[in-house]
Amino acid sequence: MHGPLFKKIDFDVDYIVSAIDQGTVGLPDIQRPFVWSSSKVRDLFDSMYRGYPVGYFMLWAAYDTTRQRQIGNEHGTDLSTSLIIDGQQRLTSLYTVMKGKPVFTDKFEEKLIKIAFHPLKEAFAVSTAAHQRSHEWIENISTLFSASTSSYTFIGQYIENLAKEKELTEEDKSTIARNIDRLMQLKKYPFSAIEISGDADEEDVADIFVRVNSQGQKLNQADFILTLISVFWEEGREHLESFCKNARIPNIKETTSYNYLFAPDPDHLLRVSIGYAFKRARLKYAYLVLRGKDLETKETSADLREKQFEIFKEAQEKSLNLQNWHDFLKIILNAGYKRSNMIVSYTAIIYTYVFYLIGKYDFKIESSLLRKILSKWFFMTTLTYRYSSSAETQMEQDLANLRSLKTADEFVAHLEQIIKSVLTNDYWSITLPQELVTSSPNSPIWKAYTASLNLLKADVLFSTLSVSDLLDPTKDANKSALERHHLFPKKYLETIGITDDRERNQIANFAYVEWRDNLDILDDAPSVYIGEYIDRLNEDKRKEIYYYHALPEQWHTLEYKEFLEQRRKMMAQVIKDAFEKL
């Protein structure tokens, strides 16, 4: 019979906040970044002030007493003995307000949460400029929890300032003093926690978390690995998060990770580093390796952990190298994918980056050749949903298949062979047209078709401007220069009895036009509006436009169903032709 894997512990707010400061409790590594709104933080303090219960915490006792790094330790005096795995948002709220320290939002922006308090009304509010100007409000309650704040001095100064604005009775003064003192006593507010034993492994902890968490938020292997990095290599975690933050912020002064294609999260780049370092896609194995576990003997040691961390550090240095990052993104651009809304599979980008690092460093492949083969690889993996389901399993196999390769030529030939085996003649002529039977606006196939128009340097339908130029993210205006147009307008289809949006919004019924043309066409039947636009083009240009946009001859006279069937085959051919240019 198994005994309990947990015990109940009790403490007050002052204890847990001090423990975070000293580093004996790790915060905030498993559910970060901070996502609570300021109003939710306000409500937390209001509930505590009124004596309401606000939930409990769940901690995981230290599972490795040999570790020498701490989480969130300012003073460097103690070892982290517990990790927060549930209640992190509440605990972060308490810590940031009571210590007056900023948090990082889910956009990696620093934010200082200020909560105001009205002693006479016993009201809490998110602090604004109005609260700062008013003597009736304490504009930031963080000052009350500072060790240097004397309640007697603070209350006296508050009453003196307020008395200059309004007349205060003795009862008012007594109420103010009592309520400010009550607020300051929140440092003694009692909490309970469930502490999971250090004997529990990460799977036990994740399972416990899911079972007791009413929000149903699930911990994953990336959460645990990011926690390990914080414990043993804090600067590495900081570099990773800084890289991800900078990828979202334009910077004209210096080169950063910012780009128009992909703003990665820490777990995305974690997978890149793990994939390159250990040739593993399943993070479960990577977590065990980074803990210092020998996967064959099942033994764990600090020496092996240090050795594996050094391998990981070298891999992360390469994956976060700005030259590598931007050279890799040129591969995605070279495949025709010019902007972030064309990327439907972050996994395809992540795993292609792993192959880039392997090709560059392990096989020393020349840059132009590496760009060529990986452009084809990314195009193929995106088009065929290679990493859309069971992604780790597929990538684990892809990485395993590299182990027998010795040379750059073998690496390139191996990828070429996989591409050839997937993109067969039957795929182009049968499978792809069938997969074009979809109304999903985010279909990878529509994105691949768009990328194909970029690769073929196609002009927009009924225009002399190129699709590529109008998709350029550096030229965006308030109104999108390029819009998807229903070749058979929805209102027209309704008049002929086709009312199902899934039928009307088939991607084979869409083409790119300039937004002004889209407005002008409105709801006319194609046989009505086509004449005006065809007159803009000479015959050679018309044939070229019809080819790029996969339009059958006399398409505007076809029955809608027949039009879709013909156009799907022609779209598949355009995609094939563009791919072969790579």
C-alpha positions as CSV (number, residue, x, y, z in Angstrom):
1,M,0.0,0.0,0.0
2,H,1.3,3.4,-0.9
3,G,1.4,6.1,1.8
4,P,0.4,9.7,1.1
5,L,2.7,11.6,-1.2
6,F,2.0,14.9,0.6
7,K,1.7,16.7,3.9
8,K,-0.3,19.7,5.0
9,I,1.7,22.8,6.2
10,D,0.5,26.2,7.6
11,F,2.2,29.6,7.4
12,D,1.3,33.2,7.1
13,V,1.9,35.7,4.3
14,D,5.0,37.3,5.8
15,Y,6.6,33.9,6.0
16,I,6.0,32.8,2.4
17,V,7.0,36.3,1.0
18,S,10.2,36.2,3.0
19,A,10.9,32.6,1.8
20,I,10.6,33.8,-1.8
21,D,13.0,36.6,-1.1
22,Q,15.5,34.3,0.6
23,G,15.2,31.7,-2.2
24,T,13.9,28.9,-0.1
25,V,10.7,28.9,-2.1
26,G,11.0,28.9,-5.9
27,L,8.8,31.4,-7.8
28,P,7.6,31.8,-10.5
29,D,8.8,29.1,-12.8
30,I,6.0,26.6,-13.5
31,Q,3.1,28.8,-14.6
32,R,4.8,32.0,-15.7
33,P,4.4,34.6,-16.9
34,F,2.1,36.6,-14.7
35,V,-1.3,36.7,-16.4
36,W,-3.7,38.0,-13.7
37,S,-5.2,41.5,-14.3
38,S,-4.6,44.3,-11.8
39,S,-8.3,44.1,-10.9
40,K,-8.0,40.5,-9.9
41,V,-5.1,41.4,-7.6
42,R,-7.2,44.1,-6.1
43,D,-10.0,41.6,-5.4
44,L,-7.5,39.2,-3.8
45,F,-6.4,41.9,-1.3
46,D,-10.0,42.9,-0.7
47,S,-11.0,39.3,0.1
48,M,-8.1,38.9,2.5
49,Y,-8.9,42.2,4.2
50,R,-12.4,41.0,4.8
51,G,-11.2,37.7,6.2
52,Y,-12.4,35.6,3.4
53,P,-10.6,32.4,2.4
54,V,-8.6,32.8,-0.9
55,G,-7.4,29.2,-1.6
56,Y,-4.4,27.2,-0.8
57,F,-0.9,26.6,-2.4
58,M,0.7,23.5,-3.6
59,L,4.5,23.1,-3.2
60,W,6.9,20.4,-4.4
61,A,9.6,19.6,-1.9
62,A,13.2,19.7,-3.2
63,Y,13.9,16.5,-5.0
64,D,17.7,17.1,-5.3
65,T,19.4,18.3,-2.2
66,T,22.8,18.6,-4.1
67,R,21.7,21.5,-6.3
68,Q,23.5,24.7,-5.7
69,R,21.3,27.3,-7.4
70,Q,18.2,29.1,-6.2
71,I,15.1,30.6,-7.8
72,G,14.3,34.2,-7.1
73,N,17.1,34.5,-4.5
74,E,18.2,38.1,-4.0
75,H,20.5,37.3,-1.1
76,G,22.1,34.0,-2.2
77,T,21.9,32.6,1.4
78,D,19.6,29.6,1.2
79,L,18.9,26.7,-1.1
80,S,15.5,26.5,-2.7
81,T,13.7,23.7,-0.8
82,S,10.3,24.0,-2.5
83,L,8.8,24.8,-5.9
84,I,5.4,26.4,-6.3
85,I,3.3,24.3,-8.6
86,D,-0.2,25.6,-7.9
87,G,-1.2,29.1,-6.6
88,Q,1.6,30.8,-8.4
89,Q,-0.6,33.7,-9.6
90,R,-1.9,34.4,-6.1
91,L,1.6,34.1,-4.6
92,T,3.1,36.4,-7.3
93,S,0.3,38.9,-6.6
94,L,1.1,38.9,-2.9
95,Y,4.8,39.1,-3.5
96,T,4.7,41.9,-6.0
97,V,2.4,44.1,-4.0
98,M,3.9,43.5,-0.6
99,K,7.4,44.0,-2.0
100,G,6.5,46.7,-4.5
101,K,8.3,44.8,-7.3
102,P,7.2,44.6,-10.9
103,V,6.1,41.4,-12.7
104,F,6.4,40.3,-16.4
105,T,3.2,40.0,-18.4
106,D,2.5,37.3,-21.0
107,K,3.9,39.8,-23.6
108,F,7.2,40.0,-21.6
109,E,6.5,43.5,-20.5
110,E,7.5,44.8,-17.1
111,K,4.5,45.9,-15.1
112,L,4.2,47.4,-11.6
113,I,0.9,46.6,-9.9
114,K,-0.4,49.4,-7.6
115,I,-3.4,48.8,-5.4
116,A,-5.0,51.8,-3.7
117,F,-7.0,51.8,-0.4
118,H,-9.6,54.1,1.1
119,P,-9.4,53.8,4.9
120,L,-12.7,55.4,5.7
121,K,-14.7,53.5,3.0
122,E,-12.6,50.3,3.4
123,A,-12.4,50.2,-0.4
124,F,-9.7,48.8,-2.7
125,A,-9.0,50.0,-6.3
126,V,-6.5,49.7,-9.0
127,S,-4.4,52.8,-8.5
128,T,-4.8,55.6,-11.1
129,A,-3.7,59.2,-11.3
130,A,-6.8,60.3,-9.5
131,H,-5.9,58.2,-6.5
132,Q,-2.4,59.6,-6.5
133,R,-3.8,63.2,-6.3
134,S,-6.3,62.4,-3.6
135,H,-5.4,62.5,0.1
136,E,-8.4,60.2,0.8
137,W,-6.7,57.3,-0.9
138,I,-3.5,55.5,0.0
139,E,-2.4,55.4,-3.6
140,N,-0.1,52.3,-3.3
141,I,-0.5,49.9,-0.4
142,S,2.9,48.5,-1.0
143,T,4.3,51.3,1.2
144,L,2.4,49.9,4.2
145,F,4.2,46.5,4.0
146,S,7.7,48.0,3.8
147,A,9.9,47.0,6.8
148,S,10.8,50.7,7.2
149,T,7.1,51.8,7.5
150,S,6.0,52.7,11.0
151,S,2.2,52.3,11.4
152,Y,2.1,55.1,14.0
153,T,4.0,57.5,11.8
154,F,2.2,56.5,8.6
155,I,-1.3,56.8,10.2
156,G,-0.4,60.2,11.8
157,Q,0.9,61.6,8.5
158,Y,-2.2,60.3,6.6
159,I,-4.6,61.9,9.0
160,E,-2.7,65.2,9.0
161,N,-2.8,65.4,5.2
162,L,-6.4,64.5,4.9
163,A,-7.4,67.0,7.6
164,K,-6.2,69.7,5.3
165,E,-8.9,68.8,2.8
166,K,-11.8,67.9,5.0
167,E,-12.9,68.0,8.6
168,L,-12.4,64.8,10.5
169,T,-14.2,63.7,13.6
170,E,-12.5,61.7,16.3
171,E,-14.5,58.7,15.2
172,D,-13.1,59.2,11.6
173,K,-9.6,59.3,13.0
174,S,-10.2,56.2,15.0
175,T,-11.7,54.4,12.0
176,I,-8.8,55.4,9.8
177,A,-6.2,54.1,12.3
178,R,-8.1,50.9,12.9
179,N,-8.5,50.1,9.2
180,I,-4.9,51.0,8.2
181,D,-3.6,48.8,11.0
182,R,-6.0,46.0,9.9
183,L,-4.6,46.3,6.3
184,M,-1.0,46.1,7.6
185,Q,-1.9,43.0,9.6
186,L,-2.5,41.1,6.3
187,K,1.2,40.1,6.7
188,K,-0.2,37.7,9.3
189,Y,-3.0,36.4,7.1
190,P,-3.0,32.5,7.4
191,F,-2.5,30.1,4.5
192,S,-2.4,26.4,4.2
193,A,-0.4,24.4,1.6
194,I,-0.1,20.9,0.4
195,E,3.6,20.0,0.1
196,I,4.2,17.1,-2.3
197,S,7.0,14.8,-1.2
198,G,10.4,15.1,-2.9
199,D,10.1,11.4,-3.6
200,A,7.4,12.2,-6.2
201,D,8.6,12.4,-9.8
202,E,7.5,15.0,-12.3
203,E,4.7,12.8,-13.7
204,D,3.2,12.3,-10.2
205,V,3.3,16.1,-9.7
206,A,1.7,16.8,-13.1
207,D,-1.0,14.3,-12.5
208,I,-1.7,15.7,-9.0
209,F,-1.8,19.2,-10.4
210,V,-4.4,18.3,-13.1
211,R,-6.6,16.4,-10.6
212,V,-6.8,19.1,-8.0
213,N,-6.7,22.2,-10.3
214,S,-10.2,23.4,-10.9
215,Q,-9.1,25.4,-14.0
216,G,-7.9,22.2,-15.6
217,Q,-4.5,23.8,-16.6
218,K,-2.1,21.1,-17.4
219,L,1.6,21.1,-16.6
220,N,3.9,19.7,-19.3
221,Q,7.4,18.6,-19.6
222,A,8.5,22.0,-20.9
223,D,7.3,23.6,-17.6
224,F,9.6,21.3,-15.6
225,I,12.6,21.7,-17.8
226,L,12.2,25.5,-17.6
227,T,12.1,25.2,-13.9
228,L,15.3,23.1,-13.9
229,I,17.0,25.7,-16.0
230,S,16.0,28.4,-13.5
231,V,17.4,26.3,-10.6
232,F,20.7,25.4,-12.2
233,W,21.3,28.1,-14.8
234,E,19.4,31.2,-14.0
235,E,21.2,33.4,-16.5
236,G,20.3,30.9,-19.2
237,R,16.6,31.2,-18.4
238,E,17.0,35.0,-18.4
239,H,18.7,35.0,-21.8
240,L,16.0,32.7,-23.2
241,E,13.2,35.0,-21.9
242,S,15.0,38.1,-23.1
243,F,15.4,36.7,-26.6
244,C,11.6,35.9,-26.7
245,K,10.7,39.3,-25.4
246,N,12.9,41.1,-27.9
247,A,11.4,39.0,-30.8
248,R,8.2,41.0,-30.1
249,I,9.6,44.5,-30.0
250,P,10.8,46.4,-33.1
251,N,14.3,47.9,-32.7
252,I,15.8,50.1,-35.3
253,K,19.0,50.8,-33.3
254,E,20.5,47.4,-33.1
255,T,19.9,43.8,-34.3
256,T,17.8,41.8,-32.0
257,S,15.6,38.7,-32.4
258,Y,12.7,40.8,-33.7
259,N,11.3,39.7,-37.0
260,Y,8.0,39.6,-39.0
261,L,7.6,35.9,-39.1
262,F,7.7,34.2,-35.7
263,A,7.7,35.5,-32.1
264,P,8.8,32.4,-30.2
265,D,7.9,31.5,-26.6
266,P,10.5,30.1,-24.3
267,D,9.3,26.5,-24.7
268,H,9.6,26.8,-28.5
269,L,13.3,27.6,-28.3
270,L,13.7,25.1,-25.5
271,R,12.7,22.4,-27.9
272,V,15.2,23.7,-30.4
273,S,18.0,23.5,-27.9
274,I,17.0,20.1,-26.7
275,G,16.6,18.7,-30.2
276,Y,20.0,19.9,-31.2
277,A,21.8,19.0,-28.0
278,F,20.4,15.6,-27.4
279,K,18.8,14.7,-30.7
280,R,15.6,14.2,-28.8
281,A,12.1,15.5,-29.5
282,R,10.3,13.9,-26.5
283,L,10.8,16.4,-23.6
284,K,10.2,13.6,-21.1
285,Y,13.6,12.1,-22.0
286,A,15.3,15.5,-22.1
287,Y,14.0,16.3,-18.6
288,L,15.5,13.1,-17.2
289,V,18.8,13.7,-18.9
290,L,19.0,17.2,-17.5
291,R,18.3,15.9,-14.1
292,G,21.4,13.8,-14.5
293,K,19.7,10.4,-15.1
294,D,21.4,7.8,-17.2
295,L,18.6,6.4,-19.4
296,E,20.3,3.0,-19.6
297,T,21.3,2.4,-16.0
298,K,18.5,4.5,-14.5
299,E,20.9,6.0,-12.0
300,T,21.0,9.8,-11.3
301,S,24.1,11.7,-10.4
302,A,25.1,15.4,-9.9
303,D,28.2,14.8,-12.1
304,L,26.1,13.6,-15.0
305,R,23.7,16.4,-14.5
306,E,26.5,19.0,-14.8
307,K,27.9,17.3,-17.9
308,Q,24.5,17.2,-19.6
309,F,23.8,20.9,-18.7
310,E,27.1,21.9,-20.3
311,I,25.9,20.2,-23.5
312,F,22.6,22.0,-23.2
313,K,24.2,25.3,-22.6
314,E,26.3,25.0,-25.7
315,A,23.2,24.2,-27.7
316,Q,21.2,27.1,-26.4
317,E,24.1,29.4,-27.2
318,K,23.8,28.3,-30.8
319,S,20.0,28.5,-30.9
320,L,19.9,32.0,-29.4
321,N,22.7,33.2,-31.6
322,L,21.3,36.2,-33.6
323,Q,23.2,35.3,-36.8
324,N,21.9,31.8,-36.7
325,W,18.4,33.0,-35.9
326,H,18.1,35.4,-38.8
327,D,19.9,33.2,-41.3
328,F,17.4,30.5,-40.4
329,L,14.4,32.8,-40.8
330,K,15.7,33.5,-44.4
331,I,15.0,29.9,-45.1
332,I,11.4,30.4,-44.2
333,L,11.3,33.5,-46.4
334,N,12.9,31.6,-49.2
335,A,10.1,29.1,-49.0
336,G,7.6,31.9,-49.8
337,Y,6.4,32.5,-46.2
338,K,6.7,36.2,-45.8
339,R,4.7,37.1,-42.7
340,S,3.5,35.7,-39.4
341,N,-0.1,35.1,-40.4
342,M,1.1,32.6,-43.0
343,I,2.7,30.4,-40.4
344,V,0.2,27.8,-39.2
345,S,2.6,25.4,-37.6
346,Y,5.0,26.7,-35.1
347,T,6.2,23.1,-34.7
348,A,7.3,23.0,-38.3
349,I,9.4,26.1,-37.7
350,I,10.9,24.8,-34.5
351,Y,11.9,21.4,-35.9
352,T,13.2,23.0,-39.1
353,Y,15.5,25.2,-36.9
354,V,16.7,22.0,-35.2
355,F,17.7,20.6,-38.7
356,Y,19.3,23.9,-39.5
357,L,21.6,23.7,-36.5
358,I,22.4,20.1,-37.1
359,G,23.1,20.8,-40.8
360,K,25.3,23.8,-40.0
361,Y,27.3,22.5,-37.1
362,D,27.2,18.7,-37.2
363,F,27.4,18.3,-41.0
364,K,29.1,21.6,-41.9
365,I,26.8,22.1,-44.9
366,E,27.5,25.1,-47.1
367,S,24.9,27.9,-46.3
368,S,23.3,28.2,-49.7
369,L,22.8,24.4,-50.0
370,L,21.4,24.2,-46.5
371,R,19.0,27.0,-47.3
372,K,17.8,25.2,-50.4
373,I,17.2,21.8,-48.9
374,L,15.6,23.2,-45.7
375,S,13.3,25.6,-47.7
376,K,12.0,22.5,-49.4
377,W,11.8,20.6,-46.1
378,F,9.8,23.4,-44.4
379,F,7.4,23.8,-47.4
380,M,6.8,20.0,-47.4
381,T,6.3,19.7,-43.6
382,T,3.8,22.6,-43.6
383,L,1.9,21.5,-46.7
384,T,1.5,17.9,-45.5
385,Y,0.8,18.5,-41.8
386,R,3.9,16.4,-40.9
387,Y,4.1,17.8,-37.4
388,S,0.4,18.5,-36.8
389,S,-0.3,15.4,-34.7
390,S,2.0,13.2,-32.6
391,A,4.6,15.8,-33.4
392,E,7.1,14.6,-30.9
393,T,6.8,11.0,-32.1
394,Q,7.4,12.1,-35.7
395,M,10.3,14.3,-34.9
396,E,11.8,11.6,-32.6
397,Q,11.8,9.3,-35.6
398,D,13.2,12.0,-37.9
399,L,16.1,12.6,-35.5
400,A,16.8,8.9,-35.0
401,N,17.1,8.5,-38.7
402,L,20.0,10.9,-38.8
403,R,22.2,8.9,-36.4
404,S,23.6,6.7,-39.2
405,L,24.5,9.6,-41.4
406,K,28.2,10.7,-41.6
407,T,28.6,13.3,-44.3
408,A,26.9,16.5,-45.6
409,D,25.9,14.8,-48.8
410,E,24.2,12.0,-46.9
411,F,22.3,14.5,-44.8
412,V,21.0,16.3,-47.9
413,A,20.3,13.1,-49.8
414,H,18.4,11.8,-46.8
415,L,16.1,14.8,-46.6
416,E,15.6,14.8,-50.3
417,Q,14.5,11.2,-50.2
418,I,11.9,11.8,-47.5
419,I,10.5,14.8,-49.4
420,K,10.4,12.7,-52.6
421,S,8.6,9.8,-50.8
422,V,6.0,12.2,-49.4
423,L,5.4,14.4,-52.4
424,T,4.7,11.7,-55.0
425,N,2.8,12.1,-58.3
426,D,-0.2,10.7,-56.6
427,Y,0.0,13.3,-53.9
428,W,0.1,16.2,-56.3
429,S,-2.7,14.8,-58.6
430,I,-5.0,13.1,-56.1
431,T,-4.3,13.8,-52.4
432,L,-3.7,17.5,-52.6
433,P,-6.8,18.3,-54.7
434,Q,-8.8,16.3,-52.2
435,E,-7.3,18.2,-49.3
436,L,-8.3,21.4,-50.9
437,V,-11.9,20.5,-50.1
438,T,-11.9,22.7,-47.0
439,S,-13.3,26.0,-45.9
440,S,-10.8,26.6,-43.1
441,P,-9.2,30.1,-43.5
442,N,-6.1,28.9,-41.8
443,S,-5.6,25.8,-43.9
444,P,-1.9,25.0,-44.3
445,I,-2.7,24.3,-48.0
446,W,-4.1,27.8,-48.5
447,K,-1.0,29.2,-46.9
448,A,1.2,27.0,-49.1
449,Y,-0.8,28.3,-52.1
450,T,-0.1,31.9,-51.0
451,A,3.6,31.0,-50.6
452,S,3.5,29.6,-54.1
453,L,2.2,32.9,-55.5
454,N,5.1,34.6,-53.8
455,L,7.6,32.1,-55.2
456,L,6.3,32.4,-58.7
457,K,6.3,36.2,-58.4
458,A,2.6,36.2,-59.4
459,D,0.6,39.4,-59.8
460,V,-2.6,40.0,-57.8
461,L,-5.7,39.0,-59.7
462,F,-6.8,41.8,-62.1
463,S,-3.7,43.9,-61.1
464,T,-0.2,44.6,-62.1
465,L,1.1,44.6,-58.5
466,S,2.6,41.4,-57.2
467,V,1.2,39.3,-54.4
468,S,4.6,39.3,-52.7
469,D,4.8,43.1,-52.6
470,L,1.4,43.5,-51.2
471,L,2.0,40.9,-48.5
472,D,5.2,42.6,-47.4
473,P,4.7,43.2,-43.7
474,T,7.0,46.3,-43.7
475,K,4.4,48.0,-46.0
476,D,1.3,47.4,-43.9
477,A,-1.2,50.2,-43.7
478,N,-4.5,50.6,-41.7
479,K,-6.3,48.9,-44.5
480,S,-4.9,45.6,-45.8
481,A,-3.6,46.1,-49.3
482,L,-4.6,42.6,-50.2
483,E,-7.9,40.8,-49.5
484,R,-9.4,37.4,-50.2
485,H,-12.2,37.7,-52.7
486,H,-15.0,35.2,-53.2
487,L,-14.8,34.5,-56.9
488,F,-18.4,33.4,-56.7
489,P,-19.7,36.0,-54.2
490,K,-21.6,34.7,-51.2
491,K,-24.7,36.8,-51.9
492,Y,-24.8,35.6,-55.5
493,L,-24.5,32.0,-54.4
494,E,-27.4,32.5,-52.0
495,T,-29.5,33.6,-54.9
496,I,-28.9,30.3,-56.6
497,G,-29.7,28.2,-53.5
498,I,-26.2,27.7,-52.0
499,T,-26.5,29.0,-48.4
500,D,-24.2,26.7,-46.5
501,D,-21.1,28.8,-45.5
502,R,-18.9,25.7,-45.6
503,E,-19.7,25.5,-49.3
504,R,-19.5,29.2,-50.1
505,N,-16.2,29.6,-48.2
506,Q,-14.3,26.8,-49.9
507,I,-10.7,28.0,-50.3
508,A,-11.0,27.1,-54.0
509,N,-13.5,30.0,-54.1
510,F,-11.0,32.5,-53.0
511,A,-8.4,34.6,-54.8
512,Y,-6.3,37.6,-53.8
513,V,-7.4,41.0,-55.1
514,E,-6.6,44.6,-54.1
515,W,-9.0,45.8,-51.4
516,R,-10.6,48.4,-53.7
517,D,-11.4,45.8,-56.3
518,N,-13.0,43.7,-53.6
519,L,-15.2,46.6,-52.6
520,D,-16.2,47.3,-56.2
521,I,-17.1,43.7,-57.0
522,L,-19.4,43.3,-54.1
523,D,-22.1,40.7,-54.8
524,D,-22.2,40.6,-58.6
525,A,-22.2,37.2,-60.4
526,P,-18.8,36.4,-61.9
527,S,-20.3,36.6,-65.4
528,V,-21.3,40.2,-64.6
529,Y,-18.2,41.6,-63.1
530,I,-15.5,39.7,-65.1
531,G,-15.8,41.7,-68.3
532,E,-14.7,45.0,-66.7
533,Y,-11.6,43.4,-65.2
534,I,-10.6,41.3,-68.1
535,D,-10.6,44.4,-70.3
536,R,-7.7,45.7,-68.2
537,L,-5.4,42.9,-69.5
538,N,-4.0,41.9,-72.8
539,E,-4.3,38.2,-73.8
540,D,-0.9,37.2,-72.7
541,K,-1.3,38.8,-69.3
542,R,-4.8,37.3,-69.0
543,K,-3.4,33.8,-69.6
544,E,-0.6,34.4,-67.1
545,I,-3.1,35.6,-64.4
546,Y,-5.4,32.7,-65.1
547,Y,-2.5,30.3,-64.6
548,Y,-1.3,31.8,-61.3
549,H,-4.8,32.1,-59.9
550,A,-5.8,28.6,-61.1
551,L,-8.8,29.8,-63.1
552,P,-10.2,27.5,-65.8
553,E,-11.0,29.0,-69.2
554,Q,-14.5,30.5,-69.1
555,W,-14.6,29.8,-65.4
556,H,-17.2,32.4,-64.9
557,T,-19.7,30.4,-67.0
558,L,-19.2,27.1,-65.1
559,E,-21.5,25.6,-62.5
560,Y,-20.2,26.4,-59.0
561,K,-19.4,22.7,-58.2
562,E,-17.6,22.1,-61.4
563,F,-15.7,25.3,-61.0
564,L,-14.4,24.2,-57.6
565,E,-13.4,20.7,-58.8
566,Q,-11.4,22.2,-61.7
567,R,-9.8,24.9,-59.7
568,R,-8.6,22.6,-56.9
569,K,-6.7,20.5,-59.5
570,M,-5.2,23.7,-61.0
571,M,-4.3,25.1,-57.5
572,A,-2.5,21.8,-56.7
573,Q,-0.5,22.2,-60.0
574,V,0.5,25.8,-59.1
575,I,1.7,24.6,-55.7
576,K,3.7,21.8,-57.3
577,D,5.3,24.2,-59.8
578,A,6.3,26.6,-57.1
579,F,7.7,23.8,-55.0
580,E,9.8,22.6,-57.9
581,K,11.3,26.1,-58.2
582,L,12.8,25.6,-54.7
